[in-house]
Each structure stands twice: as C-alpha cells, then as structure tokens.
Amino acid sequence: MEIHADNIFQNEDQLRAFVGSPADLAVAKAIDHLDKYCLAFIHRSPFVLVGTASKDGKTDVSPRGDAAGFVHVIDENTLFIPERPGNKRVDTLSNLIENPSVGLLFLVPGFDDCLRVNGKAKVIRDQRLLEQCAVNEKIPQLGILIEVEGAMLHCAKAIRRSKLWEPESQHDRKQLPSIGKMILEQTSDGRQIEPETIAEVDNWVEDDYRNKLY
C-alpha cells in the first residue's frame, strides 16, 4: 500500500502540531518508581505483556501469565519475572540479551485501567530468586530481572472501547480451527494435511498444557 508523502509524519514537531499537547496530569502521572498503587496492581495481576526489541530493531511482544502476583516485587525499583517452560524460541530473552530495554503492560481481570512499566532487563538464573517463584514444587530455571525506570497507570479507554471483560464480548473458540490445525496449515506450503496428523498435533498440544505448564 502506497501512502502519499504529505500524509506521513516525519518528526515529532509535525505530530505534536497535529495532535496537540497532553494535559499536565497526563505528563505528571509518569513516575520513576513503583508506588503503593503500582505495587497493588502488580500483586493482583495474573497477566503481563512483555515488549522487547533486538539490537537491530526486530520487535516482539510476548505474554506471560500465572497466578495473580506471579511477577515478584523485589523493591520499588526492581521486578523479577520467572520464566516458565515454553516453546524454546526465547524471542524475548534473546532480544533482552542484545537490547535490555523492556516495556511491560499489566492487566487485572475486571479492571478497565492497566499499568505500564518501562525499564532495563537482564536474563538471570539466581537460585534464591528462582526458589521464591516455585509452583507445585517446580522451580523455574531462569527469569527476567527488571530495573524499573518508569511506571504509569493507563486510563480505561482502550479496554472500555474493546469491552474486553464483558461476557457478551466472549467468542466461541470453535469459530476458528484448533491452534494445531492452523499452524500445520500455515507451515504446509499448500499441502493437504491429513486429519490424523491434525489430531496427533492437537493431542500433543493438550498433553503439553496438562503436563508442562510448570
């Protein structure tokens, strides 16, 4: 798709002239640490999106989820996210090793507002920290240590517009094929996928959910 050059913003001054300036409170709400409200939000959150970028600008946003409060608060400037077993792509971790900048978005079911946290991260395997994050007696092997540089409570407009938590917004998962079928078709180069193969992959996925979440 081609966009005429006149319709592309080239710098922040152009953008600011078009959008306008934020209210004083919108600027002031960005703080450099986790205050009591940020901490209360994190303790209630079972889900966080982790945004990273490699040194050459390759971006990634990856979800992390567990029991509410799974992101371990060390102090008002430090967080620790345990890394649970996954698909071993390690997109987030690889990016952080190359570029420590990280952005977090915390969600709490039922809350229309959310919490944004930015900082610098390291991939570590400190046994003391990892043991504090054990679930079902299973200790994670590594995790993400984050030095908080900024935090901001984000207003409810996006979630209210999306009606994210409203029961009527829920979709029937059967509207789409299983994730196994979709991935097989995405990677098949147009070849016919046998139903037995789809069933085998779907069973493997469900077994992985049952036995390898931790």
Z-matrix of the N, CA and C atoms (Angstrom, degrees):
N
C 1 1.456
C 2 1.524 1 109.77
N 3 1.316 2 115.79 1 129.74
C 4 1.457 3 120.29 2 -177.80
C 5 1.527 4 110.31 3 -101.19
N 6 1.329 5 116.24 4 130.10
C 7 1.462 6 122.36 5 178.23
C 8 1.525 7 108.31 6 -113.02
N 9 1.327 8 116.35 7 130.65
C 10 1.467 9 119.72 8 179.17
C 11 1.529 10 109.82 9 -61.27
N 12 1.316 11 115.90 10 140.31
C 13 1.466 12 121.56 11 -176.07
C 14 1.528 13 112.53 12 -56.09
N 15 1.336 14 117.04 13 -32.02
C 16 1.461 15 119.95 14 -179.22
C 17 1.519 16 112.44 15 -66.47
N 18 1.331 17 117.02 16 -18.38
C 19 1.464 18 121.77 17 -178.19
C 20 1.526 19 112.71 18 -99.84
N 21 1.321 20 116.33 19 10.52
C 22 1.468 21 121.03 20 179.11
C 23 1.525 22 108.80 21 -111.05
N 24 1.324 23 116.70 22 124.28
C 25 1.466 24 120.60 23 177.40
C 26 1.530 25 108.69 24 -73.12
N 27 1.327 26 115.54 25 127.89
C 28 1.460 27 120.91 26 -174.61
C 29 1.526 28 113.00 27 -98.72
N 30 1.330 29 118.10 28 -20.01
C 31 1.455 30 120.14 29 -178.62
C 32 1.527 31 109.66 30 -157.33
N 33 1.317 32 115.34 31 171.09
C 34 1.463 33 119.83 32 -176.30
C 35 1.526 34 111.80 33 -68.14
N 36 1.322 35 117.52 34 -32.81
C 37 1.466 36 119.41 35 179.20
C 38 1.527 37 110.92 36 -60.69
N 39 1.324 38 116.98 37 -43.33
C 40 1.466 39 120.81 38 176.41
C 41 1.521 40 110.82 39 -60.74
N 42 1.331 41 115.53 40 -45.94
C 43 1.463 42 120.90 41 -178.45
C 44 1.524 43 110.56 42 -62.75
N 45 1.329 44 115.98 43 -44.44
C 46 1.466 45 120.34 44 -178.03
C 47 1.532 46 111.39 45 -65.59
N 48 1.335 47 116.73 46 -37.21
C 49 1.456 48 120.48 47 178.48
C 50 1.529 49 111.10 48 -64.18
N 51 1.317 50 116.01 49 -30.73
C 52 1.462 51 120.53 50 -179.02
C 53 1.524 52 111.65 51 -83.97
N 54 1.335 53 117.26 52 -44.29
C 55 1.468 54 122.40 53 -174.32
C 56 1.523 55 112.06 54 -83.76
N 57 1.311 56 117.34 55 -36.83
C 58 1.450 57 121.24 56 -174.24
C 59 1.517 58 111.36 57 99.30
N 60 1.322 59 116.68 58 -176.83
C 61 1.463 60 122.49 59 -177.18
C 62 1.525 61 110.91 60 -101.01
N 63 1.328 62 117.00 61 147.35
C 64 1.458 63 119.55 62 178.89
C 65 1.525 64 111.02 63 -73.64
N 66 1.333 65 115.22 64 157.52
C 67 1.464 66 120.16 65 174.83
C 68 1.524 67 109.73 66 -64.96
N 69 1.317 68 116.80 67 154.37
C 70 1.464 69 121.22 68 -178.74
C 71 1.523 70 111.67 69 -54.81
N 72 1.333 71 116.89 70 -41.18
C 73 1.467 72 120.27 71 -177.54
C 74 1.526 73 111.36 72 -67.38
N 75 1.336 74 117.60 73 -33.88
C 76 1.463 75 121.19 74 178.60
C 77 1.522 76 111.28 75 -64.08
N 78 1.336 77 116.37 76 -31.18
C 79 1.460 78 120.89 77 177.11
C 80 1.528 79 110.14 78 -80.21
N 81 1.320 80 116.57 79 -44.48
C 82 1.468 81 121.19 80 -174.11
C 83 1.527 82 112.65 81 -69.25
N 84 1.342 83 118.23 82 -21.98
C 85 1.466 84 120.08 83 -174.78
C 86 1.530 85 112.62 84 -70.71
N 87 1.323 86 117.92 85 -14.78
C 88 1.458 87 121.10 86 176.74
C 89 1.521 88 108.98 87 -78.26
N 90 1.328 89 116.72 88 111.71
C 91 1.462 90 121.62 89 -178.17
C 92 1.526 91 109.87 90 -111.18
N 93 1.337 92 117.15 91 164.87
C 94 1.462 93 120.56 92 -172.98
C 95 1.516 94 113.34 93 -100.69
N 96 1.330 95 116.97 94 15.52
C 97 1.463 96 120.35 95 -179.05
C 98 1.528 97 108.07 96 -155.47
N 99 1.314 98 116.00 97 176.21
C 100 1.465 99 121.69 98 177.67
C 101 1.521 100 108.80 99 -97.21
N 102 1.325 101 116.60 100 108.14
C 103 1.461 102 119.27 101 178.48
C 104 1.526 103 110.00 102 -85.41
N 105 1.332 104 117.26 103 -172.97
C 106 1.462 105 120.74 104 -174.35
C 107 1.525 106 112.48 105 -62.77
N 108 1.328 107 117.29 106 -29.93
C 109 1.457 108 119.83 107 -179.49
C 110 1.533 109 110.97 108 -77.41
N 111 1.321 110 116.84 109 -39.64
C 112 1.466 111 120.03 110 174.60
C 113 1.523 112 110.47 111 -61.29
N 114 1.332 113 116.15 112 -44.43
C 115 1.462 114 119.97 113 -179.64
C 116 1.527 115 111.28 114 -63.57
N 117 1.327 116 117.10 115 -41.20
C 118 1.464 117 120.25 116 178.15
C 119 1.522 118 110.67 117 -63.09
N 120 1.325 119 116.82 118 -37.10
C 121 1.459 120 121.56 119 178.33
C 122 1.525 121 110.64 120 -65.04
N 123 1.327 122 116.53 121 -47.87
C 124 1.464 123 121.01 122 -178.62
C 125 1.518 124 111.06 123 -63.07
N 126 1.334 125 117.99 124 -39.77
C 127 1.460 126 121.45 125 179.74
C 128 1.530 127 111.72 126 -62.81
N 129 1.327 128 117.36 127 -25.83
C 130 1.464 129 121.60 128 -178.44
C 131 1.526 130 113.22 129 -95.04
N 132 1.315 131 116.48 130 -7.73
C 133 1.467 132 119.99 131 -171.85
C 134 1.531 133 112.26 132 -89.90
N 135 1.361 134 116.99 133 126.42
C 136 1.452 135 120.66 134 174.68
C 137 1.531 136 112.14 135 -99.63
N 138 1.339 137 117.00 136 5.57
C 139 1.465 138 119.49 137 -171.06
C 140 1.515 139 110.18 138 -151.36
N 141 1.341 140 115.34 139 130.44
C 142 1.459 141 120.21 140 177.65
C 143 1.521 142 108.89 141 -139.40
N 144 1.327 143 116.07 142 138.82
C 145 1.457 144 122.09 143 172.95
C 146 1.518 145 108.38 144 -96.07
N 147 1.337 146 116.41 145 133.24
C 148 1.462 147 122.28 146 -176.06
C 149 1.529 148 108.53 147 -113.73
N 150 1.330 149 116.21 148 115.20
C 151 1.454 150 121.21 149 179.41
C 152 1.518 151 111.33 150 -102.27
N 153 1.345 152 115.85 151 129.77
C 154 1.465 153 121.05 152 -178.38
C 155 1.530 154 109.30 153 -138.99
N 156 1.335 155 115.41 154 170.01
C 157 1.466 156 121.21 155 175.12
C 158 1.528 157 108.05 156 -148.70
N 159 1.336 158 116.17 157 143.05
C 160 1.456 159 120.46 158 176.56
C 161 1.530 160 109.87 159 -75.81
N 162 1.315 161 116.91 160 175.36
C 163 1.466 162 119.85 161 -178.32
C 164 1.527 163 112.11 162 -64.59
N 165 1.352 164 117.10 163 -24.36
C 166 1.461 165 119.64 164 179.33
C 167 1.522 166 112.59 165 -99.70
N 168 1.355 167 116.71 166 15.00
C 169 1.459 168 120.56 167 172.72
C 170 1.514 169 115.66 168 90.62
N 171 1.314 170 119.17 169 6.70
C 172 1.459 171 121.67 170 176.48
C 173 1.527 172 108.24 171 -72.13
N 174 1.327 173 116.83 172 117.94
C 175 1.463 174 120.93 173 -172.54
C 176 1.518 175 112.34 174 -99.14
N 177 1.332 176 114.68 175 160.93
C 178 1.453 177 120.49 176 179.15
C 179 1.533 178 108.52 177 -157.87
N 180 1.320 179 115.99 178 141.33
C 181 1.463 180 121.95 179 170.25
C 182 1.516 181 106.98 180 -126.06
N 183 1.322 182 115.99 181 124.54
C 184 1.452 183 120.45 182 -174.12
C 185 1.527 184 110.11 183 -130.27
N 186 1.337 185 117.58 184 138.33
C 187 1.464 186 119.65 185 179.84
C 188 1.524 187 112.28 186 -83.42
N 189 1.318 188 115.03 187 148.88
C 190 1.456 189 122.52 188 170.08
C 191 1.524 190 107.35 189 -131.73
N 192 1.317 191 117.53 190 133.36
C 193 1.458 192 120.35 191 -178.30
C 194 1.511 193 112.11 192 -146.08
N 195 1.325 194 115.45 193 147.66
C 196 1.465 195 121.86 194 179.28
C 197 1.527 196 106.64 195 -170.07
N 198 1.317 197 116.47 196 -168.34
C 199 1.460 198 119.29 197 177.12
C 200 1.522 199 110.03 198 -59.95
N 201 1.331 200 116.51 199 149.39
C 202 1.462 201 121.25 200 -178.40
C 203 1.527 202 110.48 201 -50.43
N 204 1.324 203 116.29 202 133.19
C 205 1.459 204 121.21 203 -179.76
C 206 1.511 205 113.96 204 84.61
N 207 1.330 206 117.62 205 14.97
C 208 1.470 207 119.35 206 -176.79
C 209 1.527 208 112.62 207 -68.21
N 210 1.344 209 116.45 208 -24.10
C 211 1.464 210 118.65 209 173.84
C 212 1.525 211 107.24 210 -75.70
N 213 1.304 212 114.97 211 117.48
C 214 1.471 213 121.78 212 -171.67
C 215 1.533 214 110.30 213 -81.58
N 216 1.328 215 116.00 214 122.73
C 217 1.466 216 121.60 215 177.47
C 218 1.525 217 108.83 216 -89.34
N 219 1.314 218 116.58 217 116.54
C 220 1.464 219 120.96 218 177.84
C 221 1.524 220 110.06 219 -86.83
N 222 1.323 221 116.00 220 -46.72
C 223 1.469 222 121.69 221 173.53
C 224 1.519 223 107.69 222 -160.84
N 225 1.306 224 117.59 223 -172.80
C 226 1.465 225 120.96 224 -174.14
C 227 1.526 226 113.78 225 -68.70
N 228 1.321 227 116.44 226 -6.21
C 229 1.466 228 120.65 227 179.86
C 230 1.530 229 113.44 228 -123.18
N 231 1.341 230 116.97 229 4.00
C 232 1.460 231 118.95 230 -172.28
C 233 1.526 232 112.03 231 -141.01
N 234 1.334 233 115.74 232 131.45
C 235 1.461 234 122.49 233 176.24
C 236 1.522 235 110.01 234 -125.24
N 237 1.321 236 115.20 235 156.87
C 238 1.464 237 120.30 236 176.33
C 239 1.523 238 108.64 237 -135.70
N 240 1.346 239 116.27 238 124.42
C 241 1.458 240 121.62 239 178.20
C 242 1.523 241 108.36 240 -108.54
N 243 1.337 242 118.68 241 114.31
C 244 1.470 243 119.99 242 176.81
C 245 1.521 244 110.56 243 -68.24
N 246 1.307 245 116.62 244 141.85
C 247 1.459 246 122.15 245 179.13
C 248 1.526 247 109.00 246 -97.98
N 249 1.317 248 115.69 247 110.60
C 250 1.462 249 121.14 248 179.05
C 251 1.523 250 110.05 249 -84.37
N 252 1.357 251 117.88 250 163.22
C 253 1.469 252 120.15 251 178.95
C 254 1.524 253 111.30 252 -57.35
N 255 1.330 254 115.56 253 137.82
C 256 1.458 255 120.72 254 -179.81
C 257 1.512 256 110.96 255 -141.32
N 258 1.343 257 115.74 256 -148.97
C 259 1.463 258 119.97 257 -176.14
C 260 1.532 259 113.30 258 -89.76
N 261 1.323 260 116.85 259 2.57
C 262 1.460 261 124.19 260 176.63
C 263 1.537 262 113.79 261 68.31
N 264 1.341 263 117.13 262 16.50
C 265 1.462 264 118.82 263 172.90
C 266 1.522 265 111.12 264 -70.62
N 267 1.329 266 116.81 265 -32.32
C 268 1.470 267 125.43 266 179.23
C 269 1.535 268 112.86 267 50.39
N 270 1.337 269 116.59 268 38.39
C 271 1.471 270 119.14 269 178.38
C 272 1.526 271 111.73 270 -58.45
N 273 1.348 272 115.96 271 -47.83
C 274 1.469 273 120.38 272 -179.18
C 275 1.521 274 110.91 273 -62.24
N 276 1.316 275 116.24 274 -48.45
C 277 1.467 276 120.14 275 -175.59
C 278 1.524 277 111.62 276 -65.77
N 279 1.319 278 116.87 277 -41.39
C 280 1.470 279 120.28 278 178.67
C 281 1.523 280 110.78 279 -62.30
N 282 1.328 281 115.96 280 -43.10
C 283 1.463 282 119.03 281 178.07
C 284 1.513 283 111.46 282 -60.44
N 285 1.330 284 116.82 283 -43.87
C 286 1.469 285 120.33 284 -177.00
C 287 1.524 286 112.23 285 -66.04
N 288 1.318 287 117.51 286 -32.25
C 289 1.459 288 119.81 287 176.86
C 290 1.530 289 110.16 288 -66.23
N 291 1.337 290 116.32 289 -35.57
C 292 1.466 291 120.41 290 179.19
C 293 1.523 292 112.33 291 -82.06
N 294 1.336 293 115.60 292 -36.10
C 295 1.464 294 121.18 293 -174.31
C 296 1.529 295 107.68 294 -144.06
N 297 1.315 296 119.29 295 108.84
C 298 1.463 297 121.38 296 -171.74
C 299 1.531 298 115.18 297 -74.62
N 300 1.315 299 118.44 298 -6.67
C 301 1.472 300 119.93 299 -178.86
C 302 1.525 301 110.32 300 -66.40
N 303 1.340 302 115.71 301 134.52
C 304 1.458 303 120.42 302 -176.82
C 305 1.522 304 109.70 303 -142.73
N 306 1.333 305 115.84 304 145.10
C 307 1.456 306 121.76 305 174.42
C 308 1.518 307 109.49 306 -125.12
N 309 1.324 308 116.97 307 133.41
C 310 1.465 309 122.54 308 -178.42
C 311 1.518 310 109.90 309 -117.93
N 312 1.337 311 115.79 310 143.55
C 313 1.457 312 121.47 311 173.69
C 314 1.523 313 107.87 312 -129.12
N 315 1.333 314 116.38 313 110.08
C 316 1.462 315 122.58 314 -178.77
C 317 1.522 316 110.63 315 -92.10
N 318 1.326 317 116.27 316 133.85
C 319 1.459 318 122.56 317 175.41
C 320 1.521 319 109.40 318 -119.07
N 321 1.328 320 115.55 319 146.24
C 322 1.468 321 122.31 320 173.93
C 323 1.527 322 107.02 321 -125.17
N 324 1.326 323 118.55 322 121.06
C 325 1.467 324 119.93 323 179.44
C 326 1.523 325 111.25 324 -53.47
N 327 1.339 326 116.02 325 128.60
C 328 1.455 327 120.72 326 -179.35
C 329 1.510 328 114.13 327 93.55
N 330 1.346 329 118.18 328 -18.39
C 331 1.457 330 121.77 329 176.36
C 332 1.528 331 108.59 330 -89.56
N 333 1.319 332 116.74 331 130.17
C 334 1.456 333 119.38 332 176.52
C 335 1.523 334 112.11 333 -82.81
N 336 1.332 335 117.28 334 -23.75
C 337 1.453 336 119.42 335 176.06
C 338 1.525 337 109.23 336 -89.71
N 339 1.323 338 116.80 337 165.72
C 340 1.462 339 120.85 338 179.44
C 341 1.525 340 109.04 339 -141.36
N 342 1.321 341 116.18 340 178.16
C 343 1.465 342 121.49 341 -174.92
C 344 1.518 343 109.44 342 -126.74
N 345 1.327 344 114.88 343 127.96
C 346 1.462 345 121.42 344 175.52
C 347 1.528 346 109.18 345 -105.41
N 348 1.330 347 116.16 346 134.56
C 349 1.461 348 121.83 347 177.29
C 350 1.523 349 108.24 348 -133.43
N 351 1.314 350 116.62 349 132.33
C 352 1.468 351 122.02 350 176.98
C 353 1.519 352 109.59 351 -121.37
N 354 1.331 353 114.96 352 151.20
C 355 1.454 354 117.59 353 178.87
C 356 1.513 355 112.50 354 -178.98
N 357 1.326 356 114.23 355 -161.15
C 358 1.453 357 122.68 356 177.42
C 359 1.534 358 108.12 357 -118.83
N 360 1.330 359 115.88 358 140.20
C 361 1.469 360 119.91 359 -171.89
C 362 1.526 361 112.17 360 -127.24
N 363 1.346 362 113.94 361 154.34
C 364 1.462 363 122.19 362 173.04
C 365 1.523 364 107.91 363 -130.52
N 366 1.316 365 116.76 364 145.01
C 367 1.456 366 122.29 365 173.13
C 368 1.524 367 106.89 366 -91.86
N 369 1.337 368 116.98 367 119.83
C 370 1.469 369 120.64 368 -172.52
C 371 1.537 370 111.24 369 -133.62
N 372 1.308 371 115.43 370 168.07
C 373 1.465 372 121.34 371 174.80
C 374 1.528 373 110.78 372 -137.35
N 375 1.308 374 115.95 373 56.14
C 376 1.459 375 122.97 374 178.76
C 377 1.535 376 109.46 375 -77.31
N 378 1.311 377 117.32 376 116.38
C 379 1.455 378 121.39 377 -172.04
C 380 1.532 379 112.28 378 -63.18
N 381 1.312 380 116.96 379 -37.24
C 382 1.460 381 120.33 380 -179.41
C 383 1.526 382 110.80 381 -61.21
N 384 1.313 383 115.99 382 -46.84
C 385 1.461 384 120.11 383 178.65
C 386 1.525 385 111.34 384 -66.28
N 387 1.318 386 116.04 385 -42.96
C 388 1.461 387 120.42 386 -177.18
C 389 1.526 388 111.42 387 -62.50
N 390 1.306 389 116.90 388 -38.79
C 391 1.477 390 120.23 389 -179.55
C 392 1.528 391 111.20 390 -64.98
N 393 1.321 392 116.90 391 -31.14
C 394 1.468 393 120.11 392 178.21
C 395 1.531 394 112.11 393 -70.31
N 396 1.321 395 116.67 394 -14.72
C 397 1.473 396 121.60 395 -177.06
C 398 1.529 397 112.06 396 -107.02
N 399 1.330 398 117.16 397 14.43
C 400 1.463 399 120.46 398 -179.22
C 401 1.525 400 110.63 399 -65.27
N 402 1.328 401 115.99 400 142.49
C 403 1.465 402 123.15 401 174.44
C 404 1.527 403 107.55 402 -131.01
N 405 1.329 404 115.59 403 131.60
C 406 1.463 405 120.43 404 -177.06
C 407 1.528 406 111.28 405 53.59
N 408 1.323 407 115.30 406 37.21
C 409 1.464 408 123.96 407 179.30
C 410 1.526 409 112.86 408 65.88
N 411 1.333 410 117.39 409 14.87
C 412 1.455 411 121.12 410 177.85
C 413 1.519 412 109.01 411 -106.14
N 414 1.324 413 114.53 412 121.96
C 415 1.460 414 121.57 413 -175.54
C 416 1.527 415 109.18 414 -95.75
N 417 1.341 416 117.81 415 128.18
C 418 1.473 417 118.76 416 176.40
C 419 1.518 418 110.66 417 -62.22
N 420 1.315 419 116.32 418 153.21
C 421 1.462 420 120.69 419 -176.42
C 422 1.523 421 112.78 420 -85.78
N 423 1.321 422 116.79 421 -24.44
C 424 1.468 423 120.44 422 179.87
C 425 1.525 424 108.81 423 -158.50
N 426 1.312 425 115.67 424 178.18
C 427 1.458 426 119.42 425 -178.52
C 428 1.514 427 111.29 426 -165.69
N 429 1.337 428 115.05 427 -179.51
C 430 1.463 429 122.00 428 -177.27
C 431 1.527 430 108.79 429 -113.82
N 432 1.319 431 116.46 430 117.49
C 433 1.462 432 122.56 431 177.32
C 434 1.528 433 107.86 432 -96.00
N 435 1.335 434 116.68 433 124.96
C 436 1.468 435 120.90 434 -173.30
C 437 1.514 436 110.77 435 -119.14
N 438 1.322 437 116.20 436 124.25
C 439 1.460 438 122.50 437 171.16
C 440 1.529 439 107.43 438 -90.06
N 441 1.312 440 116.35 439 112.46
C 442 1.462 441 121.46 440 -174.58
C 443 1.527 442 110.49 441 -73.22
N 444 1.333 443 115.47 442 129.15
C 445 1.461 444 121.17 443 176.43
C 446 1.529 445 111.77 444 -110.44
N 447 1.326 446 116.33 445 -22.11
C 448 1.455 447 119.50 446 179.81
C 449 1.513 448 111.27 447 -163.09
N 450 1.330 449 116.07 448 148.76
C 451 1.467 450 121.75 449 178.30
C 452 1.523 451 108.18 450 -142.22
N 453 1.334 452 114.48 451 148.39
C 454 1.455 453 118.39 452 -175.74
C 455 1.522 454 109.60 453 -155.28
N 456 1.318 455 116.99 454 124.03
C 457 1.457 456 120.99 455 171.02
C 458 1.530 457 107.94 456 -73.74
N 459 1.323 458 115.35 457 130.85
C 460 1.461 459 121.30 458 -174.51
C 461 1.526 460 109.53 459 -106.99
N 462 1.321 461 116.24 460 134.64
C 463 1.467 462 120.73 461 -173.95
C 464 1.528 463 111.98 462 -66.33
N 465 1.328 464 115.95 463 172.62
C 466 1.462 465 122.84 464 -168.01
C 467 1.523 466 114.52 465 -88.37
N 468 1.321 467 119.25 466 1.04
C 469 1.458 468 119.93 467 -170.48
C 470 1.530 469 113.12 468 -57.24
N 471 1.331 470 117.88 469 -47.24
C 472 1.463 471 120.32 470 -175.79
C 473 1.525 472 111.38 471 -62.94
N 474 1.337 473 116.40 472 -45.04
C 475 1.458 474 119.24 473 -177.50
C 476 1.517 475 111.14 474 -72.35
N 477 1.319 476 117.93 475 -34.71
C 478 1.470 477 119.49 476 176.46
C 479 1.527 478 111.09 477 -68.09
N 480 1.323 479 116.59 478 -40.13
C 481 1.465 480 118.67 479 177.78
C 482 1.524 481 110.69 480 -63.52
N 483 1.329 482 116.38 481 -40.15
C 484 1.469 483 120.24 482 -177.78
C 485 1.527 484 113.11 483 -79.15
N 486 1.367 485 116.26 484 -16.42
C 487 1.468 486 121.49 485 -175.43
C 488 1.535 487 110.88 486 53.19
N 489 1.316 488 114.17 487 42.30
C 490 1.457 489 121.40 488 -171.98
C 491 1.525 490 113.99 489 -55.76
N 492 1.330 491 115.93 490 -40.96
C 493 1.469 492 119.12 491 -175.27
C 494 1.525 493 113.11 492 -95.20
N 495 1.320 494 118.10 493 -0.70
C 496 1.460 495 120.25 494 -176.73
C 497 1.526 496 110.69 495 -76.06
N 498 1.344 497 117.97 496 134.02
C 499 1.474 498 120.45 497 -179.05
C 500 1.527 499 112.68 498 -55.19
N 501 1.331 500 117.49 499 -35.97
C 502 1.458 501 119.46 500 -178.27
C 503 1.528 502 112.87 501 -70.19
N 504 1.334 503 116.94 502 -12.33
C 505 1.462 504 120.37 503 177.33
C 506 1.527 505 112.70 504 -85.38
N 507 1.323 506 116.85 505 -11.22
C 508 1.467 507 120.43 506 -178.51
C 509 1.533 508 110.11 507 -67.04
N 510 1.316 509 115.84 508 135.67
C 511 1.462 510 121.45 509 176.98
C 512 1.526 511 109.57 510 -102.51
N 513 1.318 512 115.52 511 149.03
C 514 1.463 513 121.09 512 172.96
C 515 1.524 514 107.61 513 -74.74
N 516 1.338 515 118.01 514 120.92
C 517 1.467 516 121.78 515 -177.56
C 518 1.531 517 111.92 516 -58.00
N 519 1.324 518 117.12 517 -21.84
C 520 1.462 519 120.83 518 -179.28
C 521 1.535 520 112.43 519 -72.59
N 522 1.328 521 116.67 520 -5.48
C 523 1.462 522 119.59 521 176.33
C 524 1.526 523 111.36 522 -65.47
N 525 1.328 524 116.99 523 -22.91
C 526 1.462 525 122.40 524 176.80
C 527 1.524 526 109.30 525 -123.51
N 528 1.335 527 117.74 526 156.85
C 529 1.466 528 120.03 527 175.55
C 530 1.526 529 111.15 528 -63.82
N 531 1.313 530 116.56 529 172.09
C 532 1.458 531 120.92 530 176.00
C 533 1.521 532 109.73 531 -63.20
N 534 1.318 533 116.11 532 157.84
C 535 1.467 534 119.36 533 179.89
C 536 1.523 535 110.57 534 -63.44
N 537 1.346 536 116.67 535 -33.27
C 538 1.459 537 119.64 536 177.37
C 539 1.513 538 111.94 537 -61.82
N 540 1.326 539 117.28 538 -45.69
C 541 1.463 540 121.56 539 -179.92
C 542 1.523 541 110.75 540 -64.48
N 543 1.334 542 116.65 541 -42.84
C 544 1.459 543 118.73 542 -178.77
C 545 1.526 544 111.94 543 -63.30
N 546 1.335 545 116.91 544 -44.25
C 547 1.466 546 119.75 545 -178.67
C 548 1.522 547 110.69 546 -67.88
N 549 1.335 548 116.75 547 -39.76
C 550 1.465 549 119.02 548 177.52
C 551 1.523 550 111.09 549 -59.81
N 552 1.318 551 116.93 550 -43.27
C 553 1.462 552 119.61 551 179.70
C 554 1.526 553 111.66 552 -69.30
N 555 1.338 554 116.65 553 -35.21
C 556 1.465 555 119.42 554 177.80
C 557 1.524 556 112.24 555 -63.53
N 558 1.316 557 116.72 556 -28.44
C 559 1.469 558 121.56 557 -173.90
C 560 1.527 559 113.25 558 -108.66
N 561 1.325 560 117.31 559 10.89
C 562 1.480 561 120.16 560 -172.37
C 563 1.518 562 113.88 561 -93.33
N 564 1.360 563 118.03 562 -7.87
C 565 1.467 564 121.44 563 -176.37
C 566 1.527 565 111.81 564 55.56
N 567 1.340 566 115.84 565 35.84
C 568 1.455 567 120.15 566 176.82
C 569 1.519 568 115.08 567 84.57
N 570 1.321 569 117.58 568 -2.73
C 571 1.460 570 119.53 569 179.59
C 572 1.523 571 110.60 570 -71.44
N 573 1.314 572 116.79 571 149.57
C 574 1.451 573 122.29 572 177.69
C 575 1.531 574 109.60 573 -69.47
N 576 1.332 575 116.78 574 132.11
C 577 1.461 576 121.38 575 178.41
C 578 1.530 577 107.98 576 -101.07
N 579 1.306 578 115.97 577 124.67
C 580 1.456 579 120.16 578 -179.82
C 581 1.531 580 110.37 579 -70.77
N 582 1.346 581 117.56 580 142.11
C 583 1.475 582 120.69 581 178.48
C 584 1.526 583 112.82 582 -55.40
N 585 1.331 584 116.47 583 -34.17
C 586 1.469 585 119.51 584 179.58
C 587 1.522 586 111.50 585 -64.53
N 588 1.328 587 115.73 586 -36.68
C 589 1.465 588 120.10 587 178.62
C 590 1.522 589 110.64 588 -67.21
N 591 1.333 590 115.99 589 -42.59
C 592 1.463 591 120.14 590 177.81
C 593 1.517 592 110.69 591 -61.03
N 594 1.340 593 116.47 592 -45.65
C 595 1.466 594 120.65 593 179.80
C 596 1.523 595 111.34 594 -61.89
N 597 1.321 596 116.14 595 -38.26
C 598 1.472 597 120.34 596 -179.88
C 599 1.527 598 110.63 597 -64.49
N 600 1.340 599 116.33 598 -43.94
C 601 1.466 600 119.97 599 179.94
C 602 1.526 601 110.47 600 -68.35
N 603 1.340 602 117.20 601 -42.07
C 604 1.466 603 120.11 602 178.43
C 605 1.529 604 110.94 603 -60.38
N 606 1.311 605 117.24 604 -40.85
C 607 1.470 606 120.78 605 178.52
C 608 1.523 607 110.74 606 -66.24
N 609 1.334 608 116.54 607 -38.18
C 610 1.462 609 120.04 608 178.67
C 611 1.529 610 110.22 609 -64.10
N 612 1.352 611 116.10 610 -42.31
C 613 1.463 612 120.25 611 179.53
C 614 1.518 613 110.84 612 -61.80
N 615 1.332 614 117.36 613 -46.73
C 616 1.462 615 120.47 614 -179.25
C 617 1.521 616 111.27 615 -64.98
N 618 1.314 617 117.13 616 -38.02
C 619 1.465 618 120.34 617 177.25
C 620 1.524 619 110.78 618 -64.34
N 621 1.331 620 115.38 619 -38.32
C 622 1.463 621 120.08 620 177.71
C 623 1.523 622 110.48 621 -63.90
N 624 1.333 623 117.31 622 -41.12
C 625 1.461 624 120.83 623 176.61
C 626 1.527 625 110.80 624 -61.08
N 627 1.315 626 115.95 625 -45.36
C 628 1.475 627 119.81 626 -175.66
C 629 1.522 628 112.42 627 -67.61
N 630 1.312 629 117.80 628 -37.49
C 631 1.462 630 120.48 629 -167.30
C 632 1.526 631 115.50 630 -111.70
N 633 1.354 632 118.40 631 -11.21
C 634 1.461 633 118.84 632 -172.76
C 635 1.512 634 114.30 633 -130.11
N 636 1.333 635 117.77 634 18.53
C 637 1.454 636 118.49 635 177.28
C 638 1.537 637 111.35 636 -60.35
N 639 1.329 638 116.94 637 -33.65
C 640 1.460 639 120.53 638 179.34
C 641 1.531 640 110.53 639 -121.02
